[in-house]
Amino acid sequence: MTSERESFDLSGPLHLTCVDWNNEDHQRSVAACLVQGVYILERDRQENRQGPQALASPWWDFFGFRLLTQLIDDVDHSIFGAIYEFTSPSYSNHLTFKGTPRYIIAFRGTLTKGDAFLRDFQLDLHIIRNGLHRTSRFEIAMQTVRNTVAAYGNSNIWLTGHSMGAAMAMLAGKTMAKTGVFLEAFLFNPPFFSAPIERIKDKNVKHGIRIASSFLAAGLTVALKSRRGHHQQMDVKEDPFVALSEWVPRLYVHRGDHICSEYIGYFEHRKKMEDIGAGYVERLATQNSLGGLVMSAMGKGSEEPLHLIPSANLIVNLVPAQDFKQAHGIHQWWGPDPKLQSKVYNYR
């Protein structure tokens, strides 16, 4: 499936002739294909493909979904997301068998061609600056998620997205989790913008930098709390990071993708710090970015980085990529025989 038309032989992973909704590989493939459906929806819009000429619908029809709502950016009017509703006859009185989502809310990533590129690029800059939450596109996405949960509950709603769309879904998921609503999330190649430590080849140098950064971040955290009069440790029940830890999104990353590969080091380092008896230091450090702490120490405000997340199921694609495009692409996540390494990291 190397192009839009070739992919319709005919819509995603043809090996999935029957979806087992309790199979994690099947869940991943479906979620990725519905994100691809959003990409093609916007391509259809840009090229004015309608009716029989439109290419998007097989990406959800194949799995028994229908397009319920398109999410439209209020600036460039591009399609950046969609709500899909599962319409299989297996539903009875709006109930379904275990594992099947009733609704999937999906967000696409950046398009490098067409009239949506400029707006998408602006959103990418907001992600780098930790300001995605201030954009009108995210406000539309967040209101959509809230309305869907309010109308249908949260037990059978999935969030999914790729690249910038994964950032959108992650921020929406984090926002809902802070209110006690935990949505199933499939986040493909989610952005993690920081110093590219994971790309350092020398493991000793890499680990040394991470350890030094953790102790520095923990020290700054303690110093700033003391300066603000927070001499006593915050009650666990009041700690928003601890409350957020109950949400365990699935993060799909590739080592060859510098946009998301730092998640690998982020979680592996936390485990190593626990192993050497420095778990408390890392629990302080992992709640803050070093850059944000420095800004706070200088008396300047800073936003919470999107990538700071306490718990996750980290899934790494071990198949070597020929180039960045392959390592970052959505297409890798619906393959029939992926070599994936999965590990759950729980913050405690």
C-alpha positions in Angstrom: 0.0 0.0 0.0 2.5 2.6 -1.3 0.0 5.1 -2.7 -3.6 6.1 -2.2 -5.0 4.1 -5.2 -2.7 1.1 -4.6 -3.9 0.9 -1.0 -7.4 0.0 -2.2 -6.6 -3.4 -3.0 -8.7 -2.5 -1.0 -8.2 -0.7 2.3 -5.5 -1.5 4.8 -4.4 -4.9 6.0 -6.1 -7.4 3.8 -4.8 -10.2 6.1 -7.5 -9.1 8.5 -10.4 -10.9 6.9 -12.0 -11.1 10.4 -11.1 -8.8 13.3 -10.6 -10.3 16.7 -11.3 -7.3 18.9 -9.4 -8.9 21.8 -6.2 -9.2 19.7 -3.9 -6.3 20.3 -2.3 -6.6 16.8 -5.8 -6.4 15.2 -6.7 -3.4 17.5 -3.5 -1.6 16.4 -4.1 -2.3 12.7 -7.7 -1.0 12.8 -6.7 2.2 14.8 -3.9 2.9 12.3 -6.2 2.5 9.3 -8.8 4.8 10.7 -6.1 7.5 11.1 -5.2 6.9 7.5 -8.8 7.4 6.7 -8.5 11.0 8.0 -5.5 11.6 5.9 -7.3 10.5 2.8 -10.4 12.5 3.7 -8.3 15.6 3.6 -6.7 14.5 0.3 -10.2 14.0 -1.1 -11.2 17.5 -0.1 -8.1 19.1 -1.5 -8.5 17.3 -4.9 -12.3 17.7 -4.9 -12.9 14.0 -5.1 -16.5 13.2 -4.3 -18.8 10.3 -4.7 -17.3 7.3 -6.5 -14.1 9.2 -7.0 -13.5 9.6 -3.3 -10.8 7.3 -1.9 -11.3 7.5 1.9 -14.3 5.4 2.8 -12.8 1.9 2.3 -10.4 2.6 5.2 -13.3 2.4 7.7 -16.0 0.5 5.7 -13.7 -2.5 5.6 -13.9 -2.8 9.5 -17.6 -2.1 9.9 -17.4 1.6 10.8 -19.2 4.6 9.4 -18.0 8.2 9.3 -20.1 10.0 11.9 -18.4 13.4 12.0 -15.5 15.2 10.3 -13.5 17.6 12.4 -12.8 20.8 10.5 -10.1 23.4 11.3 -11.6 26.8 11.7 -8.6 28.6 10.1 -7.9 26.7 6.8 -11.1 24.5 6.8 -9.0 21.4 6.4 -10.2 18.0 7.8 -7.9 17.1 10.7 -10.0 14.5 12.5 -13.0 12.3 12.4 -15.4 10.3 14.7 -16.1 6.8 13.5 -19.0 4.7 14.7 -19.0 0.9 14.7 -22.1 -0.3 13.0 -21.6 -4.1 13.1 -24.8 -6.1 13.5 -23.2 -7.6 16.6 -24.5 -4.6 18.5 -27.6 -5.1 20.6 -29.2 -2.3 22.5 -26.1 -0.2 21.8 -23.9 -2.8 23.6 -21.0 -4.8 22.0 -18.8 -7.7 22.9 -15.7 -7.1 25.0 -12.9 -5.3 23.3 -14.9 -3.6 20.5 -15.0 0.2 20.5 -18.3 1.9 19.8 -16.6 5.1 18.7 -13.1 5.9 17.5 -11.9 9.5 17.4 -8.9 9.8 15.1 -6.5 12.7 14.2 -4.2 12.9 11.3 -0.6 14.3 11.3 1.1 16.9 9.2 0.4 16.9 5.4 3.5 18.1 3.5 1.5 18.7 0.3 -1.5 20.8 -0.5 -3.1 23.8 1.1 -3.2 22.3 4.6 0.6 22.4 4.9 1.0 26.0 6.2 -1.6 25.5 9.0 -0.2 22.1 9.9 3.3 23.6 10.1 2.0 26.3 12.5 0.5 23.6 14.7 3.8 21.7 14.7 5.6 24.8 16.0 3.0 25.1 18.8 3.8 21.5 19.8 7.5 22.3 19.9 6.7 25.3 22.1 4.3 23.3 24.3 1.5 25.5 23.3 -0.8 23.1 21.5 -3.5 23.5 24.2 -3.8 27.2 23.2 -4.7 26.5 19.5 -8.2 26.6 18.1 -7.8 23.2 16.5 -7.1 21.6 19.8 -10.1 23.4 21.3 -12.3 21.8 18.6 -10.7 18.4 19.3 -11.1 18.7 23.0 -14.7 19.7 22.9 -15.4 16.9 20.5 -13.9 14.4 22.9 -15.8 15.8 25.9 -19.1 15.8 24.0 -18.6 12.2 22.8 -17.8 11.0 26.3 -20.7 13.0 27.8 -23.1 11.4 25.2 -21.9 7.8 25.2 -19.6 7.3 28.2 -16.0 6.4 28.1 -15.9 2.6 28.3 -16.0 2.1 24.6 -14.4 5.2 23.1 -10.9 5.1 21.6 -8.5 7.9 20.8 -6.0 7.5 18.1 -3.7 9.7 16.0 -0.4 9.8 14.1 2.5 12.3 14.6 0.8 15.7 15.2 -2.5 13.8 15.5 -0.9 11.6 18.2 0.1 14.8 20.1 -3.5 16.0 19.8 -4.9 12.6 21.0 -2.3 12.5 23.9 -3.2 16.0 25.1 -6.9 15.2 24.9 -6.3 11.9 26.8 -4.2 13.6 29.5 -6.8 16.3 29.9 -9.6 13.8 30.4 -7.4 11.6 32.6 -6.9 14.5 35.0 -10.7 14.5 35.6 -10.7 10.7 36.2 -11.8 9.7 32.7 -9.4 7.2 31.2 -9.8 6.6 27.4 -8.2 3.8 25.5 -5.5 5.5 23.3 -3.4 4.3 20.3 -0.7 6.9 19.6 1.4 6.4 16.6 4.8 8.2 16.4 3.9 10.7 19.1 6.3 13.8 19.1 8.9 14.0 21.9 10.9 17.2 21.4 14.0 17.4 23.5 17.7 17.0 23.2 18.3 14.0 20.9 20.0 11.9 23.6 18.7 8.6 22.3 20.7 9.1 19.1 24.0 9.0 20.9 25.8 5.8 20.0 27.9 5.4 23.1 25.7 3.9 25.8 27.9 5.1 28.7 27.8 8.7 27.5 24.1 8.5 26.9 23.3 7.1 30.4 25.7 9.5 32.0 23.9 12.5 30.4 20.5 11.2 31.5 21.6 10.5 35.1 23.2 14.0 35.4 20.0 15.6 33.9 17.8 13.7 36.4 19.7 14.8 39.4 19.9 18.4 38.1 16.1 18.4 37.4 15.3 16.8 40.8 17.5 19.4 42.6 15.9 22.3 40.8 12.4 20.9 41.6 13.2 20.7 45.3 14.8 24.2 45.3 11.8 25.8 43.5 9.3 24.2 45.8 11.3 25.4 48.8 11.4 28.9 47.4 7.7 28.9 46.9 7.1 27.7 50.5 6.3 24.1 49.6 8.4 22.6 52.3 6.2 19.6 52.8 5.8 16.9 50.3 2.6 17.1 48.3 -0.1 14.7 49.3 -0.2 11.8 46.7 -3.9 12.3 46.3 -3.3 15.9 45.3 -0.4 15.2 43.0 -1.8 15.5 39.4 1.1 13.5 38.0 0.2 10.6 40.3 -3.5 10.9 39.4 -2.6 10.8 35.7 -0.6 7.6 36.2 -3.7 5.5 36.0 -4.0 6.3 32.3 -1.8 4.0 30.3 -1.9 5.0 26.6 -0.2 2.8 23.9 2.7 4.6 22.4 4.0 3.2 19.1 7.5 4.3 18.2 10.4 3.5 16.0 14.1 3.9 16.9 14.8 5.4 13.5 12.2 8.2 14.0 13.9 11.1 15.8 10.5 12.7 16.4 9.4 10.0 18.8 12.4 7.8 19.6 13.2 9.8 22.8 10.2 8.0 24.5 12.4 4.8 24.5 15.1 6.4 26.5 12.6 8.3 28.7 11.0 5.2 30.0 14.1 2.9 30.0 16.0 5.5 32.0 13.3 5.6 34.6 13.6 1.8 35.1 17.5 2.1 35.3 17.1 4.8 38.0 14.9 2.5 40.0 17.4 -0.3 39.7 20.3 1.8 41.1 18.2 3.0 44.0 17.6 6.5 42.7 13.9 6.0 42.0 12.8 9.0 44.2 15.2 11.3 42.3 13.7 10.2 39.0 10.1 10.5 40.2 10.9 14.1 40.9 12.8 14.6 37.6 10.3 12.9 35.4 7.5 15.4 36.3 9.4 18.3 34.9 11.5 19.2 31.9 14.9 20.6 32.6 14.3 23.5 30.3 11.0 24.4 32.0 12.7 24.3 35.4 15.4 26.6 34.3 12.8 29.0 32.9 11.0 28.9 36.3 14.2 29.5 38.2 14.7 32.6 36.1 11.3 33.8 37.0 9.8 33.1 33.6 6.7 31.1 33.1 6.8 27.7 31.2 4.3 25.3 29.9 4.1 21.6 30.8 5.8 19.6 28.0 3.4 17.3 26.2 5.7 14.3 26.5 5.8 14.2 30.3 3.6 11.2 31.0 3.8 8.9 34.0 2.6 5.6 32.5 2.5 4.0 29.1 2.5 0.8 27.2 5.5 1.5 25.0 5.6 -0.5 21.7 8.8 -0.3 19.6 8.9 -1.4 16.0 12.2 -3.4 15.7 12.2 -3.7 11.9 15.0 -1.5 10.6 13.8 1.5 8.5 15.4 2.4 5.2 14.9 6.1 5.9 13.1 8.6 8.2 10.0 8.5 6.1 9.6 4.8 6.6 10.4 5.1 10.3 7.8 7.8 10.8 5.1 6.5 8.5 1.7 5.4 9.6 1.8 2.4 7.2 4.2 0.4 9.3 1.5 -0.1 12.0 -0.9 -2.2 10.0 1.5 -4.7 8.6 0.7 -8.5 8.8 3.9 -9.6 10.6 5.4 -6.7 12.6 8.3 -7.3 14.9 7.2 -5.3 18.0 8.6 -5.1 21.5 6.1 -4.1 24.1 6.6 -3.1 27.7 4.3 -1.5 30.2 5.7 1.3 32.4 3.7 2.1 35.5 4.5 5.2 37.5 4.6 4.6 41.2 
